[in-house]
Amino acid sequence: MSRVAFVTGGTRGIGKAIVERLKADGMKVAAGYSGNEEAAKATASELGVMVVKGNVGNYEDCANAIKAVEAELGPVDVLVNNAGITRDGFFHKMTPQQWSEVISVNMDSVFNMTRQVIEGMRERSWGRIVNISSINGQKGQAGQTNYSAAKAGLIGFTKALALESAKKGITVNAICPGYIDTDMVANVPENVLASIVAGIPIGRLGKGEEIADMVSFLAGERAGFVTGATLTLNGGQYMAA
């Protein structure tokens, strides 16, 4: 049976790598996006997947996205909450807008999307939810109190929902990538990026495909005994207990 997967923020960076891998695994995949039409068209054309536009911070947009996916592909079995933005700045200068935008897209979105699929997963007694957190949700990062708070929140969400859902055959896990070679990281000033890489024991940025490999396992049939886990993929930069 071909599973149906939905990946938020699935037309660029880590999300696109996840979409490509799940499609290669034989799943029917839809990729969510918010505004970059060029990237969405490229993803649909290159990977042969459905793309769905909407703001993950808006509950109704998320409801409409899932309805569209289910109408075309079928009930969603795998949800990857990957969408994320940054609005960096030191907290004593941070505006309410910088705070609320990041919390909305990075944290509220996980409720908005997961709420749309959880009842169906419970009824079918099978589901896989993978939340993409961050190394900075584990260790914190100066200039990212908003982002770190949201990504740390995903870890608590993951653990609680895993407890609620385990007996229904639904697994819920979090992945905390370190610094990955994406457009978001490419926007970091060159001198800052060099210092970041110097602090990674493996000595390089991660690759989107490496995150996608882990998502592939967690989304698969053989991952039924893995739930409530927080998996760190950061090249040894931060080693959580």
Steps between C-alpha positions, in 0.01 A plus 500: 500500500632842402501740794411868461741757642471876546813709558461862606760737360563228245615689194845616613793395715452221750133472415564440132759235583243327721236514227742350248597217735143409599399499134794267428374279784179448303275739688250740345636835615366854524725796572369807678627851430403855592605735224795408281315407183819440301629244751158334517476462124854366483430243772179384337674467164825343618357256753153437362324580825196700600569850636257680728512871585402634841613671817574233762448762770132520397273220618254529211781492243624177656151348497460589134844361415424162653160488330667564165762230559247244616276573201786437256725247674301349786516518881827631639704225670825693548530863607836675505481835677798669341394858422704764677620859480743721688461860611822540692586775742613545859208469735532848649445638150252238375165626377167329571477429127838322495386287791149421378597419140755240609273345763214486248692333217734281707277400794131576445529330162569167665167515681323631190627221275504208742148573618374446145639146471510354851139380514531316171824338613332386821206355309734306269732399788810611307689822461843661494561857616851642469571847638808683376640687801856639518828486684410848622184366659726280710786731589360848434660765281570866561285713271243224462286497813189481281633219279655306788178524702292369211737216418528399866121500513493241222694259721246526782214468252663189355535325836146576617330401175710185481363393839143570392532322166717193559216254556336616179797396285617858449861596558610858564867593485719809472817555303739777603722588204816695553620743236394366161609628159175681409397845380428601859854419612644653183364836618723490809796741464807321366717567805227378734443187292873424505501512878196274513662239276816519713288391796362190328721199579426338164626821339221578254139600467242225487308407187127503451520142380640393836196638678275342239656159565397518864150619413472209258569252777267664751222518240535136404331178593790376713512800735200402709702463821659845475284772651550805718863514391711809436771418247798729461667531159759770544844357423585481870457875557265446793471167680178475698471245779 
